[in-house]
Amino acid sequence: MDAAALSARLAKQLAHPVLRSGGSSIGNLEELALTAQEARLFAAVDGTRRGVELVQQHAAAMPARVLYLLSELKHLSFSEVEEPRPASVSQPAAAPPVTATSPGMAAVPPNSAAAARPTPAAVAPVSSSAAASRPTPAVVVPVAPSSAAAPRPTPLRGSAPVPTSTGRTPVPYKPPAPIRTFATPPPDETPEAQLARLAGLLARLQKGTHFDALGLDRKTTASEVKKAFVLLARDLHPDTVTDPAQTELRAVKERFFALVNEAAQVLGDDARRKQYEAELGGDKKDIDVARIFDAEEKFQRAEILIKARKYKEGLALLDEAIQLNDKEAEFYAWRGYARFLLASDRKQAFDDCTGEVKKALKLVERCLPAHLFLGHMQKVVGNIKAASSSYQRVLDLEPTHIEAQRELRLMGKKT
């Protein structure tokens, strides 16, 4: 259906706030395989935005299609706002027989509606000919408005709830908190921090399996694979990067999204999954994904603390991260450098601290932070030649590394 037809079907409903069903839906939302943009539209439904606002915030016919589909499947609904009904006008009862009491005057039965009207102070007699020439005004009987006919006030967004006719104040709708994944950014994360976090996480997951890429174990079901992919796509789809200047962040998300998409395609198909599991070499040992992600989170926090010169707090978190995952080279590199910075006698602590860094290089020889920290420590103890070699190795791995270029220039070396 095109956008015009969908808008016509939802014309009146779009003017009302959109609500989530709260459990009365048909089927599971994950089975619909929504795209990242469609999933963000569903997440924007908070019970206060009207359908027309959601449509205006997104391009093309996508919002109308999603709202129509999810409302038909009872995942969403539009709040019922009563239309004010016009007050009815009672038909005047048949007039009782009137008996004249004097010329130009008529007697009114005491129980009629006219009996309730106030009596004027003085009434001048009117001749029958004059009364006949005047038009008779239409008699309208006033009707007291009923509670059903009175329109209910529509509360504005952000205003206090309006009590209903029963006297109870409706409980404001609270949307459920979005489900977090290992790729969900922490609150107030800057684009630069997000780039560093996702790049490091991508480098680790590229060495793992499809199960690792989705954050699942090998006992997972096809429906769990699809659910994990939908949730990860919400955080990793390249279209979530709206700033054209963030080209590096978009590129990392493109590679990350391709990784999880391939994993979902393989693990979501029974035949391809059996073949893939056979290619893993029959290794039945499941990787504890939760421990890996917990270690990564502690490492990220430790890195921030060490940069802020809170070495003791950072070292405590690094020890916990290594206990959770002792195969990560960067953890050892950062721990050796933090211990060196914390030592009161750095020359005496040099061998032990560089031993940690060299352990990182045994795990991954191309570990860039290990070469950089080794150069810093060699420079402090006066071994300029070794420090120059370490900084040059950093540039071999990353030619645009600013810190290594600066250190070499200070040593009088050309970069």
Buried (B, 14 or more C-beta within 10 A) or exposed (E): EEBEEBBEBBEEBBEBBBBBBEEEBEEEBBEBBBBBBBBBBBEBBBBBBBBBBBBEEBEEBBBBBBBBBBBEBBBBBBBEEEEEEEEEEEEEEEEEEEEEEEEBEEEBEEEEEEEEEEEEEEEEEEEEEEBEEEEEEEEEEEEEEEEEEEEEEEBEEEEEEEEEEEEEEEEEBEBEEEEEBBBBBEEEEEBEBBBBBBBBBBEBBEEBBBBBBBBBBBEBEEEBBBBBBBBBBBBBBBEBBEEEEBEEBBBBBBBBBEBBBEBBBBBBBEEEBEEBBEEEEEEEEEBEBEEBBBBBBBBBBBBBBBEEEBBEBBBBBBEBBBEBBEEBBBBBBBBBBBBBBBBEEBEEBBEEBBEBBBBBBEBBEEBBBBBBBBBBBBBBBEBBEBBBBBBBBBBEBEEEBEEBBEBBEEEEEEE
